[in-house]
Structures are given as C-alpha cells and as structure tokens.
C-alpha cells in the first residue's frame, strides 16, 4: 500500500523556516528600535585640519624690500642683501633700491602713472620687462608717499611676478594701487604646504594705502610668511575688490587691522589654505555675492576679533574644512542670505565668538549644520535658516524649528558601532535570508502537491479488500 501524504506533511519545512524568519525579523526590528532609532547621538565623522606651524614675527614684505632684507621666516633682522631690490613709486618719480640703498631714480609726470609709463621711465628690462601686453616684474614694486599707480589693462594684459626673493606688487604709506582688467600671476605654480612653505611673490597693501581691483585674476601667488599670503591688506589699508578671481594662491584674500573694505562678486577658488580670511582686529568689512569653493581649509573665516562686518548672499562650498566660521572672538557680525554646502566640515561655525547674527542662510550637505563651540557665551541669533541634509542639524545650540526650515531627512541616526555591525550586517541579512528561503520552499511544496492526486473511491475500496 502506497504511503498517504497530506498537505501538512509537504508544508512542514516551509512553515518551520517561516516561523523562524518571523522571529528573526521581529528581533532585528526590536534591536534597531532600541539601539538605532532611539539613539539620538549621530556618529559624526572627523576630518583632517590643515596644520600650520607657530607664527614667527618678521618684517612686513615692503619694509623688508626697502631695507634689503630677504623673506626669511625669523624674528631676527639679517644683514641687507644686494640681491633684494625694489622700485618705489612716489608722486612725480620712481626710486630703485638695492640692498636697502636708493641707487637710482627717474622722474614721472605728477598724477596717476600707468604701467606703460612706469616701464618706460625705469628703462631697465632687468627690473621691468615688457613683451606685448605682458609685463614681467623682476623686483619688488610698490606705490608709496601718496603715489597713484593706475595699472589698467584691456582684459588681456598680464603682470608676471618673477619667482625671486623680494618680488611683490603693492602699495604703502597712503599710496594708491588700481588694478583693472589684469591677470596678476607668478612664474611659480608650486604653493608648498604650511609645513614646508615655498617662496612665491604676492600682492601686499599696508600703511593706509588703497587698493582698487576690478575684473582682475590673481593666481599662483603667496606663501606662509609675514602676510605674504597672496592678496593681502594690512595696517589700516582700505579698498574695493569687485568681480575678481583669486585662484591657486596660498590664501585667496587676507586682511589684518583694516577697517574699511568691500569685496563683491568675486571668486576665491582652489587656494592652499583659506578662501577669504579677514583677520586680527579687522572691522567694517563687507562681503557680498562672493564665492569660496574647493579651498583646502575653511572657505570663509573671520578670525581673531573681526567685528562689525557683513557676509551676505555669498556661497562657501566644497571646502576641505568648514564653510563659514567666526573664530577667536569675532563678534558683532552679520551672516545673512548665504549658502554653505557640501563642505567636509560644518556649515556655519561660531568658535569662541558670540553676538553674531546668522539669518536666512541655506546650510546643507555638511557635517553639522550649525556648530557653536562656546555654549557658555552669549547666545547668538540663529533664525530663519534653511538647514537640511546635514549629518546633524546643530551642536552647542538648540534651534527653534518654528523660525527655521529644518529638514532631518538627510540625517542618518546610527546605532553604536558595536551594535551597528551586528544589526546591519548579521541580524537583518539572516532575517531576510530565512524569509526568502521559506518563500522558495513554500513555492516548491505547492508545486509538488499540485501533482499529487488522492485515489478515487473505487480504487480505495479495491485496495482495502
């Protein structure tokens, strides 16, 4: 007699595996809720910060040129070197310095002097050489004693700064330097690193001088020494920078102890350290419609007591550290209408800086949206911002969702590392595997049972007799 099989016999294995799968799924879900969704601490990744050695005081570049001192990173004053040469433009003339001594001079017509007029008056290609619309500056050149240097190009004019110690372009002592429609570059494309600085020429303005830059490109300039960072304004210099590009410099723009500057519609891209770096005791600065992208460190940083300044309608993105940062007591500033996104670090950082106003900014795809590192300081005004798709919305401050557009969709709440691996890579795969196995087993059992037919009444009677 043939053994009688019933559907319960065929379904026994799939039922057992299915029950086991249900238990596994429920267990995985409970673990996820307990150790995952209920854990409000987000696992924030760290990021590399560009290290700089301690600052060594040294003579500013223009003073060093006048005294024949090379760019040596030391506080001690070395002996003059005849290889360090400079041209000082004054109202009505130009003087040639060699090793700290004026060795020659030439007259200039009173009033603004053009680059072409200056080159003709100097008449020495070992100092300034001209080839078509390209001027190669082989010594330091600065406008001083109320001189007015109006270097206006036609969009194709280039000033090349030779990569020699002491070479710079600048203004001092109430002089005026106007750069318009120019490309200012150097013969060096190696920026070095903060750990191993390599000399490169720079644009440097100080001592109540004025810089006006319109539609210019500054590239391959600056190194980590005495403010020679690329494009620098210091010691009560003033000016306007409009529709300019600063690229592949050590720092895109640096200021120190200046109290009036407007920077608008300008781009600071791919610089070795910061994009925009207003620094020590600067105030009344206005940055509007500017862009800082792909810089190795912070895109826009106000550092060491920068106050009463405005950063508005600008973009800081894809930088190696934070997007926008107020640092070291930089307070009383307005950060409004900006976009800080896709930075390796945080979107907006108030680092030891209070009494700042952060309003109507878009902060997205960063590590932390808004980071406050001094929670004991006066609470800043942070409101009406759009904060979304960051790993964490904020730290050091609780934001009021009633006056901000906070979207947590991009936030991934993760379990602690020890449970993360167990839940995500063991519990859930096993649960899903068991469920799939039970489903396949049930399909095969149904197929087998469909081919099985119970014997008819006549056949069962004959078999029983």
ROFIBA-522870 format. One line per 4 residues: number of its first residue (from 1); their letters; for each residue x, y, z of C-alpha. Coordinates in Angstrom, 1 decimal, decimal comma. Example, Ala and Ser with C-alpha at 12.3 -4.5 7.8 and 13.67 -1.06 7.14 Angstrom:
<atoms>
1 = AS = 12,3:-4,5:7,8  13,7:-1,1:7,1
</atoms>
This chain:
<atoms>
1 = XXXX = 0,0:0,0:0,0  1,4:3,4:-1,0  2,1:5,8:1,9  -0,5:8,5:2,0
5 = XXXX = 1,0:12,1:2,0  -1,1:15,1:3,1  -0,5:18,8:2,5  0,6:19,3:6,1
9 = XXXX = 3,4:16,9:5,5  4,6:18,8:2,4  4,3:22,2:4,1  6,1:21,2:7,3
13 = XXXX = 9,6:22,6:6,3  8,4:25,9:4,9  6,2:26,5:8,0  9,1:25,9:10,3
17 = XXXX = 11,5:28,1:8,4  8,8:30,8:8,0  8,2:30,9:11,7  11,9:31,2:12,4
21 = XXXX = 12,1:34,1:9,8  9,3:35,9:11,6  11,1:35,6:14,9  14,3:36,8:13,3
25 = XXXX = 12,7:39,8:11,7  10,9:40,8:14,9  14,2:40,5:16,8  16,1:42,6:14,2
29 = XXXX = 13,3:45,3:14,3  13,4:45,5:18,1  17,2:45,8:18,1  17,0:48,5:15,5
33 = XXXX = 14,5:50,5:17,6  16,3:50,1:20,8  19,9:50,7:19,6  19,2:52,7:16,4
37 = XXXX = 16,2:54,9:16,1  16,1:55,7:19,8  19,8:56,7:19,8  19,8:60,5:19,2
41 = XXXX = 23,6:60,8:19,0  24,7:60,8:15,4  28,0:59,3:14,5  29,8:62,4:13,1
45 = XXXX = 32,9:61,6:11,1  36,1:63,6:11,8  38,0:65,4:9,1  41,6:66,5:8,6
49 = XXXX = 42,5:70,0:9,6  45,4:71,8:7,8  48,2:72,1:10,3  50,3:75,3:10,4
53 = XXXX = 53,5:75,8:12,5  53,5:78,6:15,1  53,7:82,1:13,6  57,1:83,7:13,6
57 = XXXX = 57,0:87,5:13,6  59,0:89,1:10,8  59,3:92,5:9,0  56,4:93,0:6,6
61 = XXXX = 57,3:92,4:2,9  57,5:96,1:1,8  59,7:97,1:4,8  61,9:94,1:4,1
65 = XXXX = 62,3:95,2:0,5  63,2:98,8:1,5  65,8:97,5:3,9  67,3:94,9:1,5
69 = XXXX = 66,1:92,0:3,7  65,1:88,8:2,1  62,0:86,9:3,0  63,4:84,9:5,9
73 = XXXX = 61,0:83,4:8,5  62,8:84,8:11,5  62,2:87,5:14,1  65,9:88,4:13,9
77 = XXXX = 67,0:91,1:11,5  69,5:89,8:9,0  72,1:91,8:7,1  71,0:93,6:3,9
81 = XXXX = 71,4:91,7:0,7  72,1:93,5:-2,6  70,1:90,8:-4,4  66,9:92,2:-2,8
85 = XXXX = 65,8:95,1:-5,0  62,7:97,2:-5,1  61,1:100,1:-7,1  59,2:102,7:-5,0
89 = XXXX = 56,8:104,9:-6,9  56,2:108,4:-5,4  54,2:111,3:-6,6  56,4:112,6:-9,5
93 = XXXX = 59,1:109,9:-9,6  60,4:106,4:-9,0  63,3:105,2:-7,0  65,4:102,0:-7,4
97 = XXXX = 66,6:100,4:-4,1  69,3:97,8:-4,0  70,3:96,1:-0,7  68,3:98,8:1,2
101 = XXXX = 70,0:101,8:-0,6  68,5:104,0:-3,2  70,8:103,7:-6,2  68,9:105,5:-8,9
105 = XXXX = 65,7:107,3:-9,8  63,6:108,7:-12,7  61,0:111,4:-13,0  57,4:110,8:-13,6
109 = XXXX = 54,6:113,2:-14,5  52,6:114,2:-11,5  49,3:112,4:-11,1  48,3:108,8:-12,0
113 = XXXX = 51,1:106,7:-13,6  50,3:103,8:-15,9  52,2:100,6:-16,1  53,5:101,5:-19,6
117 = XXXX = 54,7:104,9:-18,4  56,5:103,4:-15,4  58,2:100,8:-17,6  59,4:103,5:-20,0
121 = XXXX = 60,7:105,7:-17,2  62,6:102,9:-15,5  64,0:101,7:-18,9  65,7:98,7:-17,4
125 = XXXX = 64,5:95,2:-18,5  66,3:93,7:-15,6  63,8:95,4:-13,4  60,6:95,5:-15,5
129 = XXXX = 60,5:93,8:-18,9  57,7:94,2:-21,4  56,6:91,9:-24,2  53,4:93,0:-25,9
133 = XXXX = 50,7:93,1:-23,2  52,8:91,1:-20,7  54,9:92,9:-18,1  57,4:90,9:-16,1
137 = XXXX = 58,3:92,4:-12,7  61,7:91,1:-11,6  61,9:93,2:-8,4  59,5:94,5:-5,7
141 = XXXX = 57,3:97,3:-6,9  55,1:99,4:-4,6  53,3:102,7:-4,7  54,1:104,9:-1,7
145 = XXXX = 54,2:108,5:-0,5  50,7:109,3:-1,9  51,6:108,0:-5,3  48,8:106,9:-7,6
149 = XXXX = 49,6:103,8:-9,7  46,8:103,2:-12,2  47,5:99,9:-13,8  44,6:99,4:-16,1
153 = XXXX = 44,6:96,7:-18,8  42,3:95,7:-21,6  41,5:92,3:-20,3  44,5:90,6:-21,9
157 = XXXX = 47,2:92,5:-20,0  49,3:90,3:-17,7  51,6:91,2:-14,9  54,0:88,3:-14,2
161 = XXXX = 55,9:88,4:-10,9  59,2:86,6:-11,2  59,7:84,0:-8,5  62,6:85,7:-6,9
165 = XXXX = 63,1:86,7:-3,2  61,8:90,2:-2,6  59,4:90,4:-5,6  56,0:91,7:-4,8
169 = XXXX = 53,4:94,2:-6,1  51,8:96,5:-3,6  51,2:99,9:-2,0  52,1:101,6:1,3
173 = XXXX = 52,2:104,9:3,0  48,9:106,3:1,7  49,7:105,2:-1,9  47,0:104,0:-4,3
177 = XXXX = 47,2:100,9:-6,4  44,5:100,4:-9,0  44,4:97,1:-10,9  41,8:96,7:-13,6
181 = XXXX = 41,3:94,2:-16,3  44,6:92,4:-15,4  45,9:89,0:-14,7  48,5:89,1:-11,9
185 = XXXX = 50,4:85,9:-11,6  53,9:84,5:-10,9  56,3:82,2:-12,5  55,8:79,6:-9,8
189 = XXXX = 52,9:77,1:-9,7  54,2:75,3:-6,5  52,4:76,6:-3,4  54,2:74,4:-1,0
193 = XXXX = 52,5:73,5:2,2  52,1:75,2:5,6  54,6:72,6:6,9  57,1:73,3:4,1
197 = XXXX = 56,5:76,8:2,8  57,9:77,7:-0,6  58,5:81,4:-1,6  56,2:82,9:-4,1
201 = XXXX = 55,5:86,6:-4,9  52,4:88,3:-3,6  50,2:91,4:-3,7  50,6:93,3:-0,5
205 = XXXX = 49,0:96,6:0,6  49,5:98,3:4,0  50,0:101,6:6,0  46,8:103,4:5,0
209 = XXXX = 47,3:102,6:1,3  44,4:102,0:-1,0  43,7:99,0:-3,3  41,1:99,1:-6,1
213 = XXXX = 40,8:95,9:-8,0  38,2:95,4:-10,8  37,8:92,5:-13,1  41,2:91,0:-12,2
217 = XXXX = 42,6:87,5:-11,8  45,1:86,8:-9,1  46,8:83,4:-9,4  49,8:81,4:-8,2
221 = XXXX = 50,7:83,9:-5,5  51,7:83,8:-1,9  53,3:81,7:0,7  53,2:81,2:4,5
225 = XXXX = 55,3:84,2:5,6  54,6:87,6:7,2  51,3:88,3:5,5  52,6:87,4:2,0
229 = XXXX = 49,7:85,1:1,5  48,6:86,0:-2,0  46,3:89,1:-1,9  46,7:90,9:1,5
233 = XXXX = 45,6:94,2:3,0  47,0:95,2:6,4  47,6:98,1:8,8  44,6:100,3:8,0
237 = XXXX = 44,7:99,8:4,3  41,3:100,3:2,6  39,9:99,4:-0,8  37,4:97,7:-3,1
241 = XXXX = 37,7:94,4:-4,8  35,0:93,7:-7,4  34,4:91,0:-10,0  37,8:89,4:-9,3
245 = XXXX = 39,1:85,9:-9,1  41,7:84,6:-6,7  42,8:81,1:-7,5  45,7:78,8:-6,7
249 = XXXX = 47,1:81,2:-4,1  48,2:80,4:-0,5  45,2:82,3:0,8  42,6:83,8:-1,5
253 = XXXX = 42,3:87,1:0,5  43,8:88,1:3,8  43,2:91,2:5,9  44,7:92,4:9,2
257 = XXXX = 43,9:95,5:11,2  42,0:97,2:8,4  38,7:99,0:8,9  37,1:99,5:5,6
261 = XXXX = 36,9:97,1:2,7  34,2:96,0:0,2  34,6:92,7:-1,7  31,8:91,9:-4,1
265 = XXXX = 31,0:89,5:-7,0  34,4:87,8:-6,5  35,5:84,2:-6,5  38,1:82,5:-4,3
269 = XXXX = 38,8:79,1:-5,6  41,3:76,3:-5,1  43,6:78,1:-2,6  46,1:76,3:-0,5
273 = XXXX = 44,6:77,4:2,9  41,6:79,7:3,2  39,4:81,3:0,6  38,5:84,5:2,4
277 = XXXX = 40,4:85,2:5,7  39,6:88,6:7,4  41,9:88,5:10,4  43,2:90,2:13,5
281 = XXXX = 41,2:93,3:14,6  39,6:94,0:11,2  36,3:95,7:11,1  33,6:97,3:8,8
285 = XXXX = 34,2:94,8:6,1  31,5:93,9:3,5  31,5:90,7:1,5  28,5:90,3:-0,8
289 = XXXX = 27,9:88,0:-3,7  31,2:86,2:-3,3  32,1:82,6:-3,8  34,7:80,4:-1,9
293 = XXXX = 35,0:76,9:-3,2  37,4:74,0:-3,2  39,8:75,6:-0,7  41,9:73,2:1,3
297 = XXXX = 40,8:74,6:4,7  37,8:76,9:5,6  36,0:78,7:2,8  35,3:81,9:4,7
301 = XXXX = 36,8:82,5:8,1  36,6:85,7:10,3  39,5:85,1:12,7  40,6:86,9:15,9
305 = XXXX = 38,4:89,9:16,8  36,9:90,6:13,4  33,9:92,7:14,1  31,1:94,9:12,7
309 = XXXX = 31,3:93,2:9,3  28,9:91,6:6,9  28,9:88,4:4,9  25,9:88,4:2,7
313 = XXXX = 24,4:86,5:-0,3  27,6:84,5:-0,8  28,5:80,8:-1,3  31,0:78,6:0,5
317 = XXXX = 31,1:75,1:-0,9  33,2:72,0:-1,3  35,9:73,2:1,1  38,2:70,9:3,0
321 = XXXX = 37,1:72,1:6,4  34,2:74,3:7,4  32,1:76,5:5,1  31,7:79,7:7,2
325 = XXXX = 33,4:80,3:10,5  33,6:83,0:13,1  36,7:82,4:15,2  38,5:83,8:18,2
329 = XXXX = 36,2:86,5:19,5  34,9:87,6:16,1  31,7:89,1:17,2  29,0:91,6:16,1
333 = XXXX = 29,0:90,3:12,5  26,0:89,6:10,2  26,0:86,4:8,3  22,8:86,6:6,1
337 = XXXX = 21,5:85,0:3,0  24,5:82,8:2,3  24,8:79,2:1,1  27,1:76,8:2,9
341 = XXXX = 27,0:73,4:1,4  29,0:70,2:0,6  31,9:71,2:2,9  33,9:68,4:4,6
345 = XXXX = 33,4:70,1:7,9  30,5:72,1:9,3  28,2:74,6:7,6  28,4:77,6:9,9
349 = XXXX = 30,7:77,6:13,0  30,8:80,1:15,8  34,0:79,2:17,5  34,6:81,2:20,6
353 = XXXX = 32,6:84,0:19,0  29,3:85,4:20,2  26,9:88,2:19,5  26,8:87,2:15,8
357 = XXXX = 23,6:87,1:13,7  23,1:84,1:11,5  19,8:84,6:9,5  18,2:83,4:6,3
361 = XXXX = 21,1:81,2:5,2  20,9:77,9:3,4  23,1:75,2:5,1  23,0:71,8:3,6
365 = XXXX = 25,1:68,6:3,0  27,7:69,4:5,6  28,8:67,5:8,7  27,0:69,7:11,3
369 = XXXX = 24,7:72,4:10,1  25,3:75,0:12,8  28,2:74,4:15,3  28,6:76,5:18,5
373 = XXXX = 31,8:75,7:20,3  31,4:78,1:23,3  28,0:77,3:24,8  28,7:79,4:27,8
377 = XXXX = 29,0:82,6:25,7  26,1:84,9:24,9  23,6:83,1:22,7  23,9:84,3:19,0
381 = XXXX = 20,9:85,0:16,9  20,3:82,0:14,6  17,0:82,0:12,9  15,1:81,8:9,6
385 = XXXX = 17,7:79,5:8,1  17,2:76,5:5,9  19,1:73,6:7,4  18,8:70,3:5,6
389 = XXXX = 20,6:67,1:4,7  23,4:67,6:7,1  24,7:64,7:9,2  23,5:66,6:12,3
393 = XXXX = 21,4:69,8:12,4  23,3:71,6:15,2  25,6:71,3:18,1  26,0:73,6:21,0
397 = XXXX = 22,7:75,3:20,3  19,1:74,1:20,1  17,4:75,6:17,1  13,8:76,7:17,2
401 = XXXX = 12,0:74,9:14,4  9,2:77,5:14,4  11,5:80,1:12,8  13,7:77,8:10,7
405 = XXXX = 13,2:75,3:7,9  14,8:72,3:9,4  14,7:69,1:7,3  16,0:66,0:9,0
409 = XXXX = 15,5:63,7:6,0  19,2:63,6:5,3  20,1:62,7:8,9  21,1:59,1:9,4
413 = XXXX = 20,7:58,0:13,1  23,1:55,2:13,6  23,4:52,6:16,4  26,6:52,5:18,5
417 = XXXX = 29,4:50,9:16,5  29,4:47,6:18,3  25,6:47,1:17,6  25,8:48,7:14,1
421 = XXXX = 27,8:45,8:12,7  25,7:43,2:14,5  22,3:44,6:13,4  23,0:45,8:9,9
425 = XXXX = 25,4:43,1:8,7  24,3:40,0:10,6  20,7:40,2:12,1  19,0:41,8:9,1
429 = XXXX = 20,7:39,7:6,4  19,9:36,4:8,3  16,3:37,5:8,7  15,8:38,4:5,1
433 = XXXX = 17,6:35,2:4,0  15,3:33,0:6,1  12,3:34,7:4,8  13,4:34,2:1,2
437 = XXXX = 14,2:30,5:1,9  10,8:30,0:3,4  9,1:31,6:0,4  11,1:29,4:-2,1
441 = XXXX = 10,3:26,3:0,0  6,6:27,0:0,0  6,6:27,5:-3,8  8,3:24,2:-4,3
445 = XXXX = 5,9:22,4:-1,9  2,8:23,8:-3,6  4,2:22,7:-7,0  4,8:19,1:-5,6
449 = XXXX = 1,3:19,0:-4,0  -0,4:20,1:-7,3  0,9:16,9:-9,0  -0,4:14,7:-6,2
453 = XXXX = -4,0:13,3:-6,6  -6,0:11,4:-3,9  -7,2:8,0:-5,2  -10,8:7,7:-6,2
457 = XXXX = -13,4:5,8:-4,0  -13,4:2,7:-6,2  -9,6:2,4:-6,1  -9,5:2,9:-2,3
461 = XXXX = -12,2:0,1:-1,9  -10,3:-2,3:-4,1  -7,0:-1,6:-2,3  -8,6:-2,2:1,1
465 = X = -10,1:-5,6:0,1
</atoms>
